């Protein structure tokens, strides 16, 4: 798997990589994280295509507090966890399990500062007490060995300007359904910047939304869906790079019929109409697509 490619994700990935699916489910439960409605497909496809060995260095682009960074760190990979949203007060629950630091001093507050700030916050007493008990327990666990040899470096920064990461310095870049929240022009800038920091021969792998025809914006999830032609241009893929957009309708219908994803829809979808599955009604309006770009000597210049 060394060539550039565009691939609409098939629900068959769940059966083809069942052991990985089970591993991801166990890790998510342990970390108290929920999956986005199609994220299991995204995670499996991305992990299969990233191609970074233990001791490699990877950017998780648009990471938030999502599962990918913790999965990779557990496998021994060093991760730049990049997101324009601040994680300076990252829950101590994660810090107790992984080696976590700020890329810059301002990117991550100390654990004691986080706990102290929560004590002063005007949160309801019961909720505050519950979180405080969990974080105080996590402070003690931070003295124990971390899971895996990898480190997660929190970097609160816009993906268009990764000023603290040198050219040609990371082995891979991964983005789990995050890049589509940029405008199309913004996405072009992001891809150029990600290719700048990627080593020649390294892979940029990302999942976004697929559009059968013209690019369109899905308002509830605030994400763009792209045609194969747009992805090929934005990610600087060779004109001959393969895609399976001819199967768009078939694969979307299979996704709509997927009982495994439907029956495990995260509860948070039911709380709002402003998300990828409004009010928790299983009705996929788009399908995820994976993009793999292998950096050549002249990419991203």
C-alpha positions in Angstrom: 0.0 0.0 0.0 2.4 2.7 -1.2 0.4 4.5 -3.9 -1.8 7.5 -3.7 -5.5 6.5 -3.5 -9.0 7.6 -2.7 -11.4 5.0 -1.2 -15.0 5.3 -0.1 -15.1 3.2 3.1 -17.0 0.0 3.0 -18.8 -1.5 6.1 -17.0 -4.7 5.2 -14.0 -3.2 7.0 -15.6 -4.1 10.2 -15.5 -7.9 9.4 -12.2 -7.8 7.6 -10.5 -6.3 10.6 -12.6 -7.7 13.4 -9.7 -8.0 15.9 -8.7 -4.4 15.4 -12.4 -3.3 15.8 -12.6 -5.2 19.1 -9.3 -3.7 20.3 -10.6 -0.2 19.5 -13.9 -0.8 21.3 -12.1 -2.0 24.4 -9.7 1.0 24.4 -12.6 3.4 23.9 -14.5 1.9 26.9 -11.3 2.2 29.0 -10.8 5.8 28.1 -14.6 6.7 28.4 -14.7 7.9 24.8 -17.6 7.5 22.4 -17.3 6.8 18.7 -18.6 9.1 16.1 -21.2 7.3 14.0 -18.8 6.2 11.3 -15.5 6.5 13.2 -14.9 2.8 13.6 -14.7 2.6 9.8 -12.4 5.7 9.7 -10.1 4.4 12.4 -9.6 1.0 10.9 -8.9 2.3 7.4 -6.5 4.9 8.7 -4.6 2.5 10.9 -4.2 0.1 8.0 -2.9 2.8 5.7 -0.7 4.9 8.0 2.3 2.6 7.8 4.3 4.1 10.7 6.4 1.7 12.9 7.0 1.8 16.6 9.2 4.8 17.5 7.9 6.8 14.6 6.5 10.4 14.9 3.0 11.2 13.7 0.8 14.3 13.6 -2.8 13.6 14.6 -4.4 16.5 12.8 -7.6 17.8 14.5 -7.0 15.4 17.3 -9.2 16.9 20.1 -9.1 14.2 22.8 -10.0 11.5 20.3 -9.0 7.9 20.3 -6.4 7.8 17.5 -3.6 9.6 19.5 -4.0 7.3 22.5 -4.1 4.2 20.3 -0.8 5.2 18.5 0.9 6.2 21.7 0.0 2.8 23.1 1.8 1.2 20.1 5.0 3.2 20.8 4.4 6.1 18.3 5.2 9.7 19.4 2.2 11.9 18.5 1.9 15.6 17.9 -1.7 16.1 19.0 -2.7 19.2 17.0 -6.0 21.0 17.3 -7.0 24.7 17.1 -9.2 24.1 20.2 -7.3 24.3 23.5 -6.6 21.2 25.5 -4.5 23.0 28.1 -6.7 21.6 30.9 -6.7 18.0 29.4 -8.4 15.6 31.8 -5.9 13.9 34.2 -7.6 10.6 33.3 -5.6 10.6 30.1 -2.4 11.9 31.7 -2.5 9.1 34.2 -2.4 6.5 31.4 0.0 8.0 28.8 3.1 10.1 28.6 1.6 13.6 27.9 3.3 17.0 27.7 2.8 20.3 26.0 4.8 21.1 22.9 5.1 24.6 24.3 4.7 25.6 28.0 1.3 27.2 27.3 -0.1 24.1 25.6 -0.7 22.1 28.8 -1.3 23.2 32.3 0.1 21.1 35.2 -2.1 18.5 36.7 -2.1 20.4 40.0 -3.2 23.6 38.3 -6.1 21.8 36.6 -7.3 20.4 39.9 -6.9 23.7 41.7 -8.8 25.5 38.9 -11.7 23.0 39.2 -11.9 23.6 42.9 -12.5 27.3 42.2 -14.9 26.8 39.3 -18.6 27.6 39.9 -19.8 24.2 38.8 -22.7 22.4 40.6 -21.3 20.8 43.8 -22.2 17.2 43.0 -20.6 17.3 39.5 -17.6 19.2 40.8 -17.1 16.7 43.5 -17.3 13.7 41.2 -14.8 15.1 38.8 -12.5 16.1 41.6 -12.5 12.6 43.0 -11.6 11.2 39.6 -8.8 13.7 39.0 -7.3 13.3 42.5 -7.2 9.6 41.9 -5.6 10.2 38.5 -2.9 12.4 40.1 -1.7 9.4 42.0 -1.8 7.2 39.0 0.4 9.6 37.1 3.3 8.2 39.2 2.7 4.8 37.6 4.3 3.6 34.3 2.4 4.9 31.2 0.7 2.6 28.7 3.1 2.1 25.7 6.3 3.8 25.0 4.9 6.6 22.8 4.4 10.2 23.9 1.6 12.6 23.1 2.6 16.2 22.7 -0.3 18.6 23.0 -0.1 21.4 20.4 -3.0 23.9 20.4 -2.5 25.4 17.0 -4.3 26.0 13.7 -3.3 23.3 11.1 -2.6 26.1 8.6 0.4 27.3 10.6 2.4 24.6 12.3 5.2 27.0 13.1 6.8 24.9 15.8 7.2 21.8 13.6 10.2 21.8 11.2 10.0 20.9 7.5 10.3 17.1 6.6 10.3 16.1 10.3 7.4 13.7 10.8 6.9 10.1 9.5 3.2 10.3 9.0 0.1 12.5 9.3 -3.4 11.2 10.2 -6.7 13.0 10.4 -9.9 11.3 11.6 -12.9 13.1 10.0 -11.5 16.5 11.0 -10.2 18.2 7.8 -13.6 18.6 6.3 -14.5 21.3 8.9 -12.2 23.7 7.0 -13.5 25.6 4.0 -12.3 24.1 0.7 -9.7 26.9 0.4 -8.7 26.5 4.0 -8.3 22.7 3.4 -5.9 23.4 0.6 -3.8 25.5 3.0 -3.9 22.8 5.6 -2.8 20.1 3.2 0.1 22.2 2.0 1.2 22.8 5.5 0.9 19.1 6.5 2.9 18.1 3.5 5.6 20.6 4.4 6.3 18.9 7.7 5.9 15.3 6.4 9.1 13.5 5.4 9.5 12.4 1.7 8.0 8.9 1.5 5.7 9.5 4.4 2.0 9.3 4.2 -0.8 11.8 4.8 -3.9 9.7 5.4 -7.3 11.4 6.1 -11.0 10.6 6.2 -13.5 13.1 5.0 -17.0 13.0 3.5 -17.7 11.8 -0.1 -19.9 13.6 -2.6 -21.3 11.6 -5.5 -21.2 14.6 -7.7 -20.7 18.3 -6.8 -19.0 19.2 -3.5 -21.6 20.0 -0.8 -21.8 21.2 2.8 -23.6 19.1 5.5 -24.9 21.7 7.8 -25.7 19.6 10.9 -22.1 18.2 11.1 -20.5 21.5 9.7 -18.5 19.4 7.2 -17.8 19.4 3.5 -18.3 16.4 1.3 -16.0 16.1 -1.7 -16.0 14.6 -5.2 -13.0 12.5 -6.2 -11.9 15.3 -8.5 -11.8 17.8 -5.7 -9.9 15.5 -3.4 -7.4 14.6 -6.1 -6.7 18.3 -6.6 -6.7 19.4 -3.0 -4.4 16.6 -1.8 -2.1 16.9 -4.8 -2.7 13.3 -6.0 -1.6 12.0 -9.3 -4.3 12.2 -12.0 -4.1 8.4 -12.3 -4.6 7.7 -8.6 -7.4 5.1 -8.2 -10.8 5.8 -6.6 -14.0 3.8 -6.1 -16.5 6.6 -6.5 -18.3 4.5 -9.1 -19.6 2.4 -6.1 -20.8 5.5 -4.1 -24.6 4.6 -4.2 -23.9 0.9 -3.4 -21.6 1.6 -0.5 -23.9 4.4 0.9 -26.8 2.0 0.9 -24.8 -0.7 2.7 -23.8 1.9 5.3 -27.5 2.8 5.8 -28.2 -0.9 6.3 -25.4 -1.5 8.7 -27.0 -2.8 11.9 -23.7 -2.8 13.8 -23.1 0.9 13.5 -26.8 1.7 13.8 -27.3 -0.2 17.0 -24.2 1.2 18.7 -24.9 4.9 17.9 -23.4 7.0 20.7 -25.9 8.5 23.1 -24.7 12.1 22.6 -26.3 12.2 19.2 -29.8 12.1 20.8 -29.1 15.3 22.7 -29.0 17.7 19.7 -30.0 18.2 16.1 -26.7 20.0 15.4 -24.5 16.9 14.7 -23.8 14.2 12.1 -26.8 12.2 13.1 -29.4 14.8 14.3 -31.5 13.7 17.3 -30.0 10.2 17.2 -32.0 9.1 14.2 -30.0 6.7 12.1 -30.1 8.2 8.6 -26.7 8.6 7.0 -26.7 11.4 4.5 -23.1 10.9 3.5 -20.4 8.3 3.6 -16.7 8.6 4.7 -13.9 8.5 2.2 -10.2 7.9 2.9 -7.4 9.7 1.1 -3.8 8.4 1.1 -1.1 10.8 -0.2 2.5 9.7 -0.3 4.9 12.6 -0.2 7.3 12.8 -3.0 10.4 15.0 -3.2 8.5 17.9 -4.8 5.2 17.6 -2.8 4.0 20.5 -0.6 6.7 22.9 -1.8 
